Amino acid sequence: MGVQFCTKGNLILSVIEDVDETIEWKILQKKKQQKTKEKRRIRTKAAIKIQAWWRGTLVRRTLLHAALRAWIIQCWWRMTLLTVLEKKRQAALIAYATRERAVIKLHSLVRMWRVHWRYCQVLNAIYVIQGHWQCHNCQTCALLQGHCVVTATHLQFHIEIINS
């Protein structure tokens, strides 16, 4: 125990201290400070864990949104490619059909021309025969009778001379 006297003007202050009580009080204060420090450290750790969890959640959410957006863009691009491919297929089909129609038309025209050419040859032959026959017709008075058969590959004429 210690006694101190202090004078400040007209006031005398006497402080009586007990060293043991002061040491205990300082020890209690240190324990309280350590407890508050420990509580702060625990709270800080908890806050850090919560913040880490929240940042992870935000990052995962951001990555999920980015992945979904990428998936949507990929689906759109695949659909666009399929549309372009389908248009190309249709254009190729139309070009093929147009060429086929042109080839068929050309074949038809060639076959028609060949039949017409044969027909003209036979017709000229008939004109020649009729011309010769008209000269003989007066002398023998016979009739000329004929018929024609047209097929895809050739023309057939049958001419009969009938005497009356």
PyMOL commands that set and color helices and strands:
alter all, ss='L'
color gray80, all
select helices_A, chain A and resi 19-140
alter helices_A, ss='H'
color red, helices_A
select strands_A, chain A and resi 2-8+11-17+142-150+155-163
alter strands_A, ss='S'
color yellow, strands_A
deselect
rebuild
show_as cartoon
